[in-house]
Amino acid sequence: MAINTVEYASVFQKELDKQILESSTSGWMEENAGQVIYNGGKEIKMPLISTQGLADYDRDTGYSTGAITFSYETYKMSQDRGRRFRLDAVDVDETAFALSAANVAEEFQRTKVIPEIDAYRYSKLASLAEIESTYTPDSGDILSELSAQLGEVSDIIGGEGELIVIMSRPVYDTLLSSDEILKTIEVGNFKQGELDFEVKYLNGACIIPVPSARMKTAYTFRSGDEGGFVPTATAKDINWIICPKSAPIAVSKTDNVKIIAPENNQFADAWDVDYRKYHDLFLPKNKQNVVAVSTK
């Protein structure tokens, strides 16, 4: 046949992963997964390096020998999600298939997949945070409340590395309405993937506004025909999450996009595009004490 479905599947897979990185509000977390090894399926391997601390130098024997341990730990991504799309052969000929399938996949990721991945990552990150507070946002004191928690995190990390404030959009709007915010807020660039975004900075910390529907403490990720995700009955609204940019490790893989042509389709005279997404978020135990969450 004229169309090379294997080639198209490979191109779709790369472009879909790129879209997740650049279009999700949490895409910057994937940059921390640079050393992750992925060979397909839901398993990944992450490097683990440990060393010994300093010891006294002896004028007779010299240096104390230290040990370096380097190994890879295997993790399983808990989110294994998928969906099949069917494009009728009458509506889509071979020459139009690539464009139609790409449009469907891009729209699906933009409206369904990216919001779900963001929501999962933020809810999990909030659940692992060891610095917690509850607060009802008010323009009169939101700046002092946020600054206090930023200071708490900064005190632990000692000013090392960039801090990120992930903030619910309504809370972000409340912050910007504060009378004092104009005196302290700055504007700068934030890089995610190959894109640069203009964002607000407070005391050197980048503030990323996120739709409130993605900022809950717990979700149900539905299966079957219904699909999608909804907050649980006991979920709380997240005002913001503060963490070092280098702390959360997010992994998202579009695994084995499959394209079935009409002549090979046993169930319909149509193109079938099978989409499967593995993803998860990992936060090392030694980083949990530098993550803060404020819930409403």
Secondary structure, 3 states (H helix, E strand, C coil): CCCCHHHHHHHHHHHHHHHHHHHCCCHHHHHHHCCCEECCCCEEEEEEEEECCCCCCECCCECCCCCEEEEEEEEECCEEEEEEEEEECCCCCHHHHHHHHHHHHHHHHHHHHHHHHHHHHHHHHHHHCCEEEECCCCCCCHHHHHHHHHHHHHHHHCCCCCEEEEEEHHHHHHHHCCCCHHHHEEEEEEEECCEEEEEEEECCEEEEEECHHHCECCEEECCCCCCCEEECCCCCEEEEEEEECCCCEEEEEECCCEEECHHHCCCCCEEEEEEEEEEEEECCHHHHHHCEEEEC
